[in-house]
Amino acid sequence: MTKYITVKLPVCYRQGVDKLIETYGFASRADVVKNALREFFQKYPETKIAIGA
């Protein structure tokens, strides 16, 4: 079972995240954040910690 944490972002990011959901068909704000982190870790592999994948 995957464990989750809560992430707090400034309210000013909400509109941009919601636009990504609308434009690219993400299922939720959480999916946007997970995708952003996945891309970050691909771009900067030295920052990647074992994430079980």
Legacy VTK file of the C-alpha trace (Angstrom):
# vtk DataFile Version 3.0
C-alpha trace
ASCII
DATASET POLYDATA
POINTS 53 float
0.000 0.000 0.000
1.351 3.411 -0.983
1.573 5.994 1.765
0.804 9.634 1.052
1.636 12.967 2.623
-0.060 16.348 2.479
1.707 19.085 0.538
0.839 22.715 1.069
1.234 25.138 -1.830
0.522 28.841 -2.052
-3.054 29.559 -3.130
-1.701 31.546 -6.087
-0.623 28.227 -7.690
-4.151 26.840 -7.685
-5.254 28.564 -10.897
-2.210 27.311 -12.792
-2.608 23.771 -11.515
-6.315 23.778 -12.337
-5.499 25.009 -15.860
-3.117 22.067 -16.297
-5.905 19.707 -15.227
-8.292 21.277 -17.729
-5.779 21.445 -20.590
-3.960 18.135 -20.210
-6.561 15.945 -18.569
-4.914 15.274 -15.235
-7.272 13.540 -12.832
-6.480 15.763 -9.849
-4.162 18.352 -8.353
-2.256 15.486 -6.742
-1.618 13.991 -10.180
-0.183 17.314 -11.373
2.191 17.442 -8.399
3.234 13.790 -8.808
3.930 14.346 -12.510
5.920 17.514 -11.795
8.057 15.697 -9.228
8.581 12.732 -11.575
9.831 15.101 -14.295
12.042 16.941 -11.803
13.685 13.702 -10.688
14.260 12.713 -14.332
15.906 16.065 -15.066
17.975 16.057 -11.864
18.690 12.376 -11.141
21.261 13.269 -8.488
18.389 14.501 -6.296
16.438 11.284 -6.610
16.173 9.181 -3.502
15.001 5.575 -3.658
11.267 5.907 -4.257
10.451 2.296 -4.817
10.128 2.579 -8.575
LINES 1 54
53 0 1 2 3 4 5 6 7 8 9 10 11 12 13 14 15 16 17 18 19 20 21 22 23 24 25 26 27 28 29 30 31 32 33 34 35 36 37 38 39 40 41 42 43 44 45 46 47 48 49 50 51 52
